[in-house]
Amino acid sequence: MEITARSTCTAVAVSLLLAALAACAPLDPVAEKAEIELVINNSIGWALTKDTVMLYDCLAHDSTFFIYHPSAQATVIGWEPFTRIVHESWMDPAFRATRFAVKDLRINLSGSGKVAWYSALLDDFGEWQGQPAGWENARWTGVLEKRDGRWVITQMHFSFAVEQIRAEEEEAAEG
């Protein structure tokens, strides 16, 4: 078989067409949401075994990574500050995660399929120096981007409903 410039051009054109069609393949929202849910769960569940590889695989490693915590002093801006917090607090032997639950999870996908956002209620419990600590019914929202074929969290926000805060304050005052 003789390979000519024409057959080479045809082969290249067909290859490019197939690649373009593959890139335009319809998004499978069920599969994408399952991947996103796994990332969301792993971003908290890593602490049960202190598996930082699992945690870091879930997150954007750049200066735009951002977390709002209920305490203003705990706001995180950027990857480097976040990794310092991981090693100074959660990796400290005084900390031990005991259980977590992601409840009422809602995941939404952008039309492009490259951005997603979620909301949930989070129960996240552990111990610090043997004393119980944690959050119950923390409101948790976040944004993910699909980068290099993987979903990563780029932003998170944790807060508590004002009614929950008041009830906890009243309970503490009574008890």
CNS distance restraints for C-alpha pairs under 8 A (distance, minus, plus):
assign (resid   3 and name CA) (resid   7 and name CA) 6.28 0.50 0.50
assign (resid   3 and name CA) (resid   8 and name CA) 6.93 0.50 0.50
assign (resid   4 and name CA) (resid   8 and name CA) 6.22 0.50 0.50
assign (resid   5 and name CA) (resid   9 and name CA) 6.10 0.50 0.50
assign (resid   6 and name CA) (resid  10 and name CA) 6.15 0.50 0.50
assign (resid   7 and name CA) (resid  11 and name CA) 6.10 0.50 0.50
assign (resid   8 and name CA) (resid  12 and name CA) 6.20 0.50 0.50
assign (resid   9 and name CA) (resid  13 and name CA) 6.05 0.50 0.50
assign (resid  10 and name CA) (resid  14 and name CA) 6.12 0.50 0.50
assign (resid  11 and name CA) (resid  15 and name CA) 6.12 0.50 0.50
assign (resid  12 and name CA) (resid  16 and name CA) 6.16 0.50 0.50
assign (resid  13 and name CA) (resid  17 and name CA) 6.12 0.50 0.50
assign (resid  14 and name CA) (resid  18 and name CA) 6.15 0.50 0.50
assign (resid  15 and name CA) (resid  19 and name CA) 6.17 0.50 0.50
assign (resid  16 and name CA) (resid  20 and name CA) 6.10 0.50 0.50
assign (resid  17 and name CA) (resid  21 and name CA) 6.16 0.50 0.50
assign (resid  18 and name CA) (resid  22 and name CA) 6.13 0.50 0.50
assign (resid  19 and name CA) (resid  23 and name CA) 6.24 0.50 0.50
assign (resid  20 and name CA) (resid  24 and name CA) 6.35 0.50 0.50
assign (resid  21 and name CA) (resid  25 and name CA) 6.24 0.50 0.50
assign (resid  27 and name CA) (resid  32 and name CA) 7.85 0.50 0.50
assign (resid  27 and name CA) (resid 113 and name CA) 6.78 0.50 0.50
assign (resid  28 and name CA) (resid  32 and name CA) 6.20 0.50 0.50
assign (resid  29 and name CA) (resid  33 and name CA) 5.92 0.50 0.50
assign (resid  29 and name CA) (resid 109 and name CA) 7.55 0.50 0.50
assign (resid  30 and name CA) (resid  34 and name CA) 6.22 0.50 0.50
assign (resid  31 and name CA) (resid  35 and name CA) 6.35 0.50 0.50
assign (resid  32 and name CA) (resid  36 and name CA) 6.20 0.50 0.50
assign (resid  33 and name CA) (resid  37 and name CA) 5.99 0.50 0.50
assign (resid  33 and name CA) (resid 107 and name CA) 6.65 0.50 0.50
assign (resid  33 and name CA) (resid 108 and name CA) 7.95 0.50 0.50
assign (resid  33 and name CA) (resid 109 and name CA) 7.91 0.50 0.50
assign (resid  34 and name CA) (resid  38 and name CA) 6.33 0.50 0.50
assign (resid  35 and name CA) (resid  39 and name CA) 6.42 0.50 0.50
assign (resid  35 and name CA) (resid 151 and name CA) 7.37 0.50 0.50
assign (resid  36 and name CA) (resid  40 and name CA) 6.21 0.50 0.50
assign (resid  36 and name CA) (resid 107 and name CA) 7.90 0.50 0.50
assign (resid  36 and name CA) (resid 151 and name CA) 6.37 0.50 0.50
assign (resid  37 and name CA) (resid  41 and name CA) 6.16 0.50 0.50
assign (resid  37 and name CA) (resid 107 and name CA) 7.87 0.50 0.50
assign (resid  38 and name CA) (resid  42 and name CA) 5.99 0.50 0.50
assign (resid  39 and name CA) (resid  43 and name CA) 6.07 0.50 0.50
assign (resid  39 and name CA) (resid  58 and name CA) 5.51 0.50 0.50
assign (resid  39 and name CA) (resid 151 and name CA) 7.13 0.50 0.50
assign (resid  39 and name CA) (resid 152 and name CA) 7.24 0.50 0.50
assign (resid  39 and name CA) (resid 153 and name CA) 7.90 0.50 0.50
assign (resid  40 and name CA) (resid  44 and name CA) 7.12 0.50 0.50
assign (resid  40 and name CA) (resid  58 and name CA) 7.56 0.50 0.50
assign (resid  40 and name CA) (resid 153 and name CA) 7.90 0.50 0.50
assign (resid  41 and name CA) (resid  45 and name CA) 5.78 0.50 0.50
assign (resid  41 and name CA) (resid 102 and name CA) 7.11 0.50 0.50
assign (resid  42 and name CA) (resid  46 and name CA) 5.51 0.50 0.50
assign (resid  42 and name CA) (resid  54 and name CA) 6.54 0.50 0.50
assign (resid  42 and name CA) (resid  55 and name CA) 6.46 0.50 0.50
assign (resid  42 and name CA) (resid  58 and name CA) 7.03 0.50 0.50
assign (resid  43 and name CA) (resid  54 and name CA) 7.43 0.50 0.50
assign (resid  43 and name CA) (resid  55 and name CA) 5.22 0.50 0.50
assign (resid  43 and name CA) (resid  58 and name CA) 5.89 0.50 0.50
assign (resid  43 and name CA) (resid  59 and name CA) 7.78 0.50 0.50
assign (resid  44 and name CA) (resid  55 and name CA) 7.59 0.50 0.50
assign (resid  44 and name CA) (resid 100 and name CA) 7.46 0.50 0.50
assign (resid  44 and name CA) (resid 124 and name CA) 7.88 0.50 0.50
assign (resid  45 and name CA) (resid  49 and name CA) 7.96 0.50 0.50
assign (resid  45 and name CA) (resid 100 and name CA) 7.02 0.50 0.50
assign (resid  46 and name CA) (resid  50 and name CA) 5.65 0.50 0.50
assign (resid  46 and name CA) (resid  51 and name CA) 5.08 0.50 0.50
assign (resid  46 and name CA) (resid  52 and name CA) 6.69 0.50 0.50
assign (resid  46 and name CA) (resid  54 and name CA) 5.86 0.50 0.50
assign (resid  46 and name CA) (resid  55 and name CA) 5.64 0.50 0.50
assign (resid  47 and name CA) (resid  51 and name CA) 6.45 0.50 0.50
assign (resid  47 and name CA) (resid  52 and name CA) 7.89 0.50 0.50
assign (resid  47 and name CA) (resid  90 and name CA) 7.33 0.50 0.50
assign (resid  47 and name CA) (resid  96 and name CA) 7.70 0.50 0.50
assign (resid  47 and name CA) (resid  97 and name CA) 5.69 0.50 0.50
assign (resid  48 and name CA) (resid  96 and name CA) 7.31 0.50 0.50
assign (resid  48 and name CA) (resid  97 and name CA) 5.04 0.50 0.50
assign (resid  48 and name CA) (resid  98 and name CA) 6.34 0.50 0.50
assign (resid  48 and name CA) (resid  99 and name CA) 7.14 0.50 0.50
assign (resid  49 and name CA) (resid  97 and name CA) 8.00 0.50 0.50
assign (resid  50 and name CA) (resid  90 and name CA) 7.67 0.50 0.50
assign (resid  50 and name CA) (resid  91 and name CA) 6.72 0.50 0.50
assign (resid  51 and name CA) (resid  55 and name CA) 6.61 0.50 0.50
assign (resid  52 and name CA) (resid  56 and name CA) 5.90 0.50 0.50
assign (resid  53 and name CA) (resid  57 and name CA) 6.05 0.50 0.50
assign (resid  54 and name CA) (resid  58 and name CA) 6.75 0.50 0.50
assign (resid  55 and name CA) (resid  59 and name CA) 7.01 0.50 0.50
assign (resid  56 and name CA) (resid  60 and name CA) 7.98 0.50 0.50
assign (resid  56 and name CA) (resid  61 and name CA) 7.89 0.50 0.50
assign (resid  57 and name CA) (resid 152 and name CA) 7.33 0.50 0.50
assign (resid  58 and name CA) (resid 151 and name CA) 7.19 0.50 0.50
assign (resid  58 and name CA) (resid 152 and name CA) 4.95 0.50 0.50
assign (resid  58 and name CA) (resid 153 and name CA) 6.07 0.50 0.50
assign (resid  59 and name CA) (resid  65 and name CA) 7.80 0.50 0.50
assign (resid  59 and name CA) (resid 152 and name CA) 4.71 0.50 0.50
assign (resid  59 and name CA) (resid 153 and name CA) 4.68 0.50 0.50
assign (resid  59 and name CA) (resid 154 and name CA) 6.31 0.50 0.50
assign (resid  60 and name CA) (resid  64 and name CA) 7.92 0.50 0.50
assign (resid  60 and name CA) (resid  65 and name CA) 5.95 0.50 0.50
assign (resid  60 and name CA) (resid  79 and name CA) 7.49 0.50 0.50
assign (resid  60 and name CA) (resid 152 and name CA) 5.54 0.50 0.50
assign (resid  60 and name CA) (resid 153 and name CA) 5.87 0.50 0.50
assign (resid  60 and name CA) (resid 154 and name CA) 5.26 0.50 0.50
assign (resid  61 and name CA) (resid  65 and name CA) 6.91 0.50 0.50
assign (resid  61 and name CA) (resid  78 and name CA) 7.89 0.50 0.50
assign (resid  61 and name CA) (resid  79 and name CA) 5.32 0.50 0.50
assign (resid  62 and name CA) (resid  78 and name CA) 6.04 0.50 0.50
assign (resid  62 and name CA) (resid  79 and name CA) 5.22 0.50 0.50
assign (resid  63 and name CA) (resid  77 and name CA) 6.91 0.50 0.50
assign (resid  63 and name CA) (resid  78 and name CA) 4.02 0.50 0.50
assign (resid  63 and name CA) (resid  79 and name CA) 5.69 0.50 0.50
assign (resid  63 and name CA) (resid  80 and name CA) 7.85 0.50 0.50
assign (resid  64 and name CA) (resid  77 and name CA) 6.93 0.50 0.50
assign (resid  64 and name CA) (resid  78 and name CA) 5.59 0.50 0.50
assign (resid  64 and name CA) (resid  79 and name CA) 7.71 0.50 0.50
assign (resid  64 and name CA) (resid 154 and name CA) 7.07 0.50 0.50
assign (resid  65 and name CA) (resid  76 and name CA) 7.87 0.50 0.50
assign (resid  65 and name CA) (resid  77 and name CA) 6.05 0.50 0.50
assign (resid  65 and name CA) (resid  78 and name CA) 4.80 0.50 0.50
assign (resid  65 and name CA) (resid  79 and name CA) 5.92 0.50 0.50
assign (resid  65 and name CA) (resid 153 and name CA) 7.95 0.50 0.50
assign (resid  65 and name CA) (resid 154 and name CA) 4.98 0.50 0.50
assign (resid  65 and name CA) (resid 155 and name CA) 5.79 0.50 0.50
assign (resid  66 and name CA) (resid  75 and name CA) 7.68 0.50 0.50
assign (resid  66 and name CA) (resid  76 and name CA) 5.51 0.50 0.50
assign (resid  66 and name CA) (resid  77 and name CA) 4.73 0.50 0.50
assign (resid  66 and name CA) (resid  78 and name CA) 6.08 0.50 0.50
assign (resid  66 and name CA) (resid 154 and name CA) 6.54 0.50 0.50
assign (resid  66 and name CA) (resid 155 and name CA) 4.76 0.50 0.50
assign (resid  66 and name CA) (resid 156 and name CA) 6.46 0.50 0.50
assign (resid  67 and name CA) (resid  75 and name CA) 5.73 0.50 0.50
assign (resid  67 and name CA) (resid  76 and name CA) 4.96 0.50 0.50
assign (resid  67 and name CA) (resid  77 and name CA) 6.71 0.50 0.50
assign (resid  67 and name CA) (resid 155 and name CA) 5.71 0.50 0.50
assign (resid  67 and name CA) (resid 156 and name CA) 4.74 0.50 0.50
assign (resid  67 and name CA) (resid 157 and name CA) 5.64 0.50 0.50
assign (resid  67 and name CA) (resid 158 and name CA) 7.88 0.50 0.50
assign (resid  68 and name CA) (resid  72 and name CA) 7.54 0.50 0.50
assign (resid  68 and name CA) (resid  74 and name CA) 7.26 0.50 0.50
assign (resid  68 and name CA) (resid  75 and name CA) 4.84 0.50 0.50
assign (resid  68 and name CA) (resid  76 and name CA) 6.63 0.50 0.50
assign (resid  68 and name CA) (resid 156 and name CA) 6.33 0.50 0.50
assign (resid  68 and name CA) (resid 157 and name CA) 4.58 0.50 0.50
assign (resid  68 and name CA) (resid 158 and name CA) 6.06 0.50 0.50
assign (resid  69 and name CA) (resid  74 and name CA) 5.71 0.50 0.50
assign (resid  69 and name CA) (resid  75 and name CA) 5.61 0.50 0.50
assign (resid  69 and name CA) (resid 157 and name CA) 6.16 0.50 0.50
assign (resid  69 and name CA) (resid 158 and name CA) 5.03 0.50 0.50
assign (resid  69 and name CA) (resid 159 and name CA) 6.62 0.50 0.50
assign (resid  70 and name CA) (resid  74 and name CA) 7.61 0.50 0.50
assign (resid  70 and name CA) (resid 158 and name CA) 5.94 0.50 0.50
assign (resid  70 and name CA) (resid 159 and name CA) 5.03 0.50 0.50
assign (resid  70 and name CA) (resid 160 and name CA) 7.19 0.50 0.50
assign (resid  71 and name CA) (resid  75 and name CA) 7.24 0.50 0.50
assign (resid  76 and name CA) (resid  81 and name CA) 6.63 0.50 0.50
assign (resid  76 and name CA) (resid  82 and name CA) 6.21 0.50 0.50
assign (resid  77 and name CA) (resid  81 and name CA) 6.81 0.50 0.50
assign (resid  77 and name CA) (resid  82 and name CA) 7.45 0.50 0.50
assign (resid  78 and name CA) (resid  82 and name CA) 6.50 0.50 0.50
assign (resid  79 and name CA) (resid  83 and name CA) 6.33 0.50 0.50
assign (resid  80 and name CA) (resid  84 and name CA) 6.41 0.50 0.50
assign (resid  81 and name CA) (resid  85 and name CA) 6.42 0.50 0.50
assign (resid  82 and name CA) (resid  86 and name CA) 6.32 0.50 0.50
assign (resid  83 and name CA) (resid  87 and name CA) 6.36 0.50 0.50
assign (resid  84 and name CA) (resid  88 and name CA) 6.00 0.50 0.50
assign (resid  85 and name CA) (resid  89 and name CA) 5.77 0.50 0.50
assign (resid  85 and name CA) (resid  90 and name CA) 7.46 0.50 0.50
assign (resid  86 and name CA) (resid  90 and name CA) 5.21 0.50 0.50
assign (resid  86 and name CA) (resid  91 and name CA) 6.13 0.50 0.50
assign (resid  87 and name CA) (resid  91 and name CA) 4.89 0.50 0.50
assign (resid  87 and name CA) (resid  92 and name CA) 6.70 0.50 0.50
assign (resid  88 and name CA) (resid  92 and name CA) 6.05 0.50 0.50
assign (resid  89 and name CA) (resid  95 and name CA) 7.00 0.50 0.50
assign (resid  90 and name CA) (resid  95 and name CA) 5.74 0.50 0.50
assign (resid  90 and name CA) (resid  96 and name CA) 7.60 0.50 0.50
assign (resid  91 and name CA) (resid  95 and name CA) 6.93 0.50 0.50
assign (resid  94 and name CA) (resid 127 and name CA) 7.66 0.50 0.50
assign (resid  94 and name CA) (resid 128 and name CA) 5.32 0.50 0.50
assign (resid  94 and name CA) (resid 129 and name CA) 4.65 0.50 0.50
assign (resid  94 and name CA) (resid 130 and name CA) 7.34 0.50 0.50
assign (resid  95 and name CA) (resid 126 and name CA) 7.15 0.50 0.50
assign (resid  95 and name CA) (resid 127 and name CA) 5.68 0.50 0.50
assign (resid  95 and name CA) (resid 128 and name CA) 4.63 0.50 0.50
assign (resid  95 and name CA) (resid 129 and name CA) 6.50 0.50 0.50
assign (resid  96 and name CA) (resid 126 and name CA) 5.38 0.50 0.50
assign (resid  96 and name CA) (resid 127 and name CA) 5.13 0.50 0.50
assign (resid  96 and name CA) (resid 128 and name CA) 6.59 0.50 0.50
assign (resid  97 and name CA) (resid 124 and name CA) 7.99 0.50 0.50
assign (resid  97 and name CA) (resid 125 and name CA) 6.12 0.50 0.50
assign (resid  97 and name CA) (resid 126 and name CA) 3.95 0.50 0.50
assign (resid  97 and name CA) (resid 127 and name CA) 6.34 0.50 0.50
assign (resid  98 and name CA) (resid 125 and name CA) 5.67 0.50 0.50
assign (resid  98 and name CA) (resid 126 and name CA) 4.63 0.50 0.50
assign (resid  98 and name CA) (resid 127 and name CA) 7.22 0.50 0.50
assign (resid  99 and name CA) (resid 123 and name CA) 7.96 0.50 0.50
assign (resid  99 and name CA) (resid 124 and name CA) 6.23 0.50 0.50
assign (resid  99 and name CA) (resid 125 and name CA) 5.37 0.50 0.50
assign (resid  99 and name CA) (resid 126 and name CA) 6.75 0.50 0.50
assign (resid 100 and name CA) (resid 122 and name CA) 7.25 0.50 0.50
assign (resid 100 and name CA) (resid 123 and name CA) 5.20 0.50 0.50
assign (resid 100 and name CA) (resid 124 and name CA) 4.37 0.50 0.50
assign (resid 100 and name CA) (resid 125 and name CA) 6.03 0.50 0.50
assign (resid 101 and name CA) (resid 122 and name CA) 5.87 0.50 0.50
assign (resid 101 and name CA) (resid 123 and name CA) 5.05 0.50 0.50
assign (resid 101 and name CA) (resid 124 and name CA) 6.65 0.50 0.50
assign (resid 102 and name CA) (resid 120 and name CA) 6.41 0.50 0.50
assign (resid 102 and name CA) (resid 121 and name CA) 5.97 0.50 0.50
assign (resid 102 and name CA) (resid 122 and name CA) 4.85 0.50 0.50
assign (resid 102 and name CA) (resid 123 and name CA) 6.56 0.50 0.50
assign (resid 103 and name CA) (resid 120 and name CA) 5.69 0.50 0.50
assign (resid 103 and name CA) (resid 121 and name CA) 4.99 0.50 0.50
assign (resid 103 and name CA) (resid 122 and name CA) 6.15 0.50 0.50
assign (resid 103 and name CA) (resid 123 and name CA) 7.93 0.50 0.50
assign (resid 104 and name CA) (resid 119 and name CA) 7.77 0.50 0.50
assign (resid 104 and name CA) (resid 120 and name CA) 5.20 0.50 0.50
assign (resid 104 and name CA) (resid 121 and name CA) 6.10 0.50 0.50
assign (resid 105 and name CA) (resid 118 and name CA) 6.96 0.50 0.50
assign (resid 105 and name CA) (resid 119 and name CA) 5.76 0.50 0.50
assign (resid 105 and name CA) (resid 120 and name CA) 4.35 0.50 0.50
assign (resid 105 and name CA) (resid 121 and name CA) 7.14 0.50 0.50
assign (resid 106 and name CA) (resid 118 and name CA) 5.37 0.50 0.50
assign (resid 106 and name CA) (resid 119 and name CA) 5.34 0.50 0.50
assign (resid 106 and name CA) (resid 120 and name CA) 6.39 0.50 0.50
assign (resid 107 and name CA) (resid 116 and name CA) 6.96 0.50 0.50
assign (resid 107 and name CA) (resid 117 and name CA) 5.88 0.50 0.50
assign (resid 107 and name CA) (resid 118 and name CA) 4.44 0.50 0.50
assign (resid 107 and name CA) (resid 119 and name CA) 6.86 0.50 0.50
assign (resid 108 and name CA) (resid 116 and name CA) 5.46 0.50 0.50
assign (resid 108 and name CA) (resid 117 and name CA) 5.40 0.50 0.50
assign (resid 108 and name CA) (resid 118 and name CA) 6.24 0.50 0.50
assign (resid 109 and name CA) (resid 113 and name CA) 5.89 0.50 0.50
assign (resid 109 and name CA) (resid 114 and name CA) 7.70 0.50 0.50
assign (resid 109 and name CA) (resid 115 and name CA) 6.12 0.50 0.50
assign (resid 109 and name CA) (resid 116 and name CA) 4.41 0.50 0.50
assign (resid 109 and name CA) (resid 117 and name CA) 6.74 0.50 0.50
assign (resid 110 and name CA) (resid 114 and name CA) 6.66 0.50 0.50
assign (resid 110 and name CA) (resid 115 and name CA) 5.39 0.50 0.50
assign (resid 110 and name CA) (resid 116 and name CA) 5.88 0.50 0.50
assign (resid 113 and name CA) (resid 146 and name CA) 7.87 0.50 0.50
assign (resid 114 and name CA) (resid 145 and name CA) 5.65 0.50 0.50
assign (resid 114 and name CA) (resid 146 and name CA) 4.92 0.50 0.50
assign (resid 114 and name CA) (resid 147 and name CA) 7.87 0.50 0.50
assign (resid 115 and name CA) (resid 143 and name CA) 7.25 0.50 0.50
assign (resid 115 and name CA) (resid 144 and name CA) 5.70 0.50 0.50
assign (resid 115 and name CA) (resid 145 and name CA) 4.56 0.50 0.50
assign (resid 115 and name CA) (resid 146 and name CA) 6.29 0.50 0.50
assign (resid 116 and name CA) (resid 143 and name CA) 5.77 0.50 0.50
assign (resid 116 and name CA) (resid 144 and name CA) 5.11 0.50 0.50
assign (resid 116 and name CA) (resid 145 and name CA) 6.43 0.50 0.50
assign (resid 117 and name CA) (resid 141 and name CA) 7.34 0.50 0.50
assign (resid 117 and name CA) (resid 142 and name CA) 5.55 0.50 0.50
assign (resid 117 and name CA) (resid 143 and name CA) 4.33 0.50 0.50
assign (resid 117 and name CA) (resid 144 and name CA) 6.06 0.50 0.50
assign (resid 118 and name CA) (resid 141 and name CA) 5.43 0.50 0.50
assign (resid 118 and name CA) (resid 142 and name CA) 5.42 0.50 0.50
assign (resid 118 and name CA) (resid 143 and name CA) 6.59 0.50 0.50
assign (resid 119 and name CA) (resid 139 and name CA) 7.39 0.50 0.50
assign (resid 119 and name CA) (resid 140 and name CA) 5.59 0.50 0.50
assign (resid 119 and name CA) (resid 141 and name CA) 4.27 0.50 0.50
assign (resid 119 and name CA) (resid 142 and name CA) 6.69 0.50 0.50
assign (resid 120 and name CA) (resid 139 and name CA) 6.09 0.50 0.50
assign (resid 120 and name CA) (resid 140 and name CA) 5.23 0.50 0.50
assign (resid 120 and name CA) (resid 141 and name CA) 6.45 0.50 0.50
assign (resid 121 and name CA) (resid 137 and name CA) 5.04 0.50 0.50
assign (resid 121 and name CA) (resid 138 and name CA) 5.40 0.50 0.50
assign (resid 121 and name CA) (resid 139 and name CA) 4.81 0.50 0.50
assign (resid 121 and name CA) (resid 140 and name CA) 5.84 0.50 0.50
assign (resid 122 and name CA) (resid 135 and name CA) 7.25 0.50 0.50
assign (resid 122 and name CA) (resid 136 and name CA) 6.38 0.50 0.50
assign (resid 122 and name CA) (resid 137 and name CA) 5.16 0.50 0.50
assign (resid 122 and name CA) (resid 138 and name CA) 4.97 0.50 0.50
assign (resid 122 and name CA) (resid 139 and name CA) 6.39 0.50 0.50
assign (resid 122 and name CA) (resid 140 and name CA) 6.45 0.50 0.50
assign (resid 123 and name CA) (resid 134 and name CA) 7.53 0.50 0.50
assign (resid 123 and name CA) (resid 135 and name CA) 5.43 0.50 0.50
assign (resid 123 and name CA) (resid 136 and name CA) 4.35 0.50 0.50
assign (resid 123 and name CA) (resid 137 and name CA) 5.49 0.50 0.50
assign (resid 123 and name CA) (resid 138 and name CA) 6.56 0.50 0.50
assign (resid 124 and name CA) (resid 134 and name CA) 5.41 0.50 0.50
assign (resid 124 and name CA) (resid 135 and name CA) 5.11 0.50 0.50
assign (resid 124 and name CA) (resid 136 and name CA) 6.51 0.50 0.50
assign (resid 125 and name CA) (resid 132 and name CA) 7.43 0.50 0.50
assign (resid 125 and name CA) (resid 133 and name CA) 5.92 0.50 0.50
assign (resid 125 and name CA) (resid 134 and name CA) 4.16 0.50 0.50
assign (resid 125 and name CA) (resid 135 and name CA) 6.18 0.50 0.50
assign (resid 125 and name CA) (resid 136 and name CA) 7.87 0.50 0.50
assign (resid 126 and name CA) (resid 132 and name CA) 5.97 0.50 0.50
assign (resid 126 and name CA) (resid 133 and name CA) 5.36 0.50 0.50
assign (resid 126 and name CA) (resid 134 and name CA) 5.86 0.50 0.50
assign (resid 127 and name CA) (resid 131 and name CA) 5.09 0.50 0.50
assign (resid 127 and name CA) (resid 132 and name CA) 4.46 0.50 0.50
assign (resid 127 and name CA) (resid 133 and name CA) 5.27 0.50 0.50
assign (resid 127 and name CA) (resid 134 and name CA) 7.79 0.50 0.50
assign (resid 128 and name CA) (resid 132 and name CA) 6.55 0.50 0.50
assign (resid 128 and name CA) (resid 133 and name CA) 6.56 0.50 0.50
assign (resid 137 and name CA) (resid 160 and name CA) 7.31 0.50 0.50
assign (resid 138 and name CA) (resid 158 and name CA) 6.32 0.50 0.50
assign (resid 138 and name CA) (resid 159 and name CA) 5.72 0.50 0.50
assign (resid 138 and name CA) (resid 160 and name CA) 5.21 0.50 0.50
assign (resid 138 and name CA) (resid 161 and name CA) 7.89 0.50 0.50
assign (resid 139 and name CA) (resid 157 and name CA) 7.90 0.50 0.50
assign (resid 139 and name CA) (resid 158 and name CA) 5.53 0.50 0.50
assign (resid 139 and name CA) (resid 159 and name CA) 5.09 0.50 0.50
assign (resid 139 and name CA) (resid 160 and name CA) 5.71 0.50 0.50
assign (resid 139 and name CA) (resid 161 and name CA) 7.46 0.50 0.50
assign (resid 140 and name CA) (resid 156 and name CA) 7.08 0.50 0.50
assign (resid 140 and name CA) (resid 157 and name CA) 5.67 0.50 0.50
assign (resid 140 and name CA) (resid 158 and name CA) 4.66 0.50 0.50
assign (resid 140 and name CA) (resid 159 and name CA) 6.70 0.50 0.50
assign (resid 141 and name CA) (resid 156 and name CA) 5.62 0.50 0.50
assign (resid 141 and name CA) (resid 157 and name CA) 5.22 0.50 0.50
assign (resid 141 and name CA) (resid 158 and name CA) 6.69 0.50 0.50
assign (resid 142 and name CA) (resid 153 and name CA) 6.98 0.50 0.50
assign (resid 142 and name CA) (resid 154 and name CA) 7.51 0.50 0.50
assign (resid 142 and name CA) (resid 155 and name CA) 5.29 0.50 0.50
assign (resid 142 and name CA) (resid 156 and name CA) 4.12 0.50 0.50
assign (resid 142 and name CA) (resid 157 and name CA) 6.17 0.50 0.50
assign (resid 143 and name CA) (resid 153 and name CA) 5.81 0.50 0.50
assign (resid 143 and name CA) (resid 154 and name CA) 5.73 0.50 0.50
assign (resid 143 and name CA) (resid 155 and name CA) 5.21 0.50 0.50
assign (resid 143 and name CA) (resid 156 and name CA) 6.61 0.50 0.50
assign (resid 144 and name CA) (resid 151 and name CA) 6.20 0.50 0.50
assign (resid 144 and name CA) (resid 152 and name CA) 5.25 0.50 0.50
assign (resid 144 and name CA) (resid 153 and name CA) 4.21 0.50 0.50
assign (resid 144 and name CA) (resid 154 and name CA) 5.41 0.50 0.50
assign (resid 144 and name CA) (resid 155 and name CA) 7.15 0.50 0.50
assign (resid 145 and name CA) (resid 151 and name CA) 5.61 0.50 0.50
assign (resid 145 and name CA) (resid 152 and name CA) 5.58 0.50 0.50
assign (resid 145 and name CA) (resid 153 and name CA) 6.57 0.50 0.50
assign (resid 145 and name CA) (resid 154 and name CA) 6.78 0.50 0.50
assign (resid 146 and name CA) (resid 150 and name CA) 5.21 0.50 0.50
assign (resid 146 and name CA) (resid 151 and name CA) 4.37 0.50 0.50
assign (resid 146 and name CA) (resid 152 and name CA) 6.37 0.50 0.50
assign (resid 147 and name CA) (resid 151 and name CA) 6.27 0.50 0.50
assign (resid 147 and name CA) (resid 152 and name CA) 7.03 0.50 0.50
assign (resid 160 and name CA) (resid 164 and name CA) 6.67 0.50 0.50
assign (resid 160 and name CA) (resid 165 and name CA) 6.80 0.50 0.50
assign (resid 161 and name CA) (resid 165 and name CA) 6.54 0.50 0.50
assign (resid 162 and name CA) (resid 166 and name CA) 6.22 0.50 0.50
assign (resid 163 and name CA) (resid 167 and name CA) 6.16 0.50 0.50
assign (resid 164 and name CA) (resid 168 and name CA) 6.22 0.50 0.50
assign (resid 165 and name CA) (resid 169 and name CA) 6.19 0.50 0.50
assign (resid 166 and name CA) (resid 170 and name CA) 6.15 0.50 0.50
assign (resid 167 and name CA) (resid 171 and name CA) 6.13 0.50 0.50
assign (resid 168 and name CA) (resid 172 and name CA) 6.14 0.50 0.50
assign (resid 169 and name CA) (resid 173 and name CA) 6.18 0.50 0.50
assign (resid 170 and name CA) (resid 174 and name CA) 6.25 0.50 0.50
assign (resid 171 and name CA) (resid 175 and name CA) 6.13 0.50 0.50
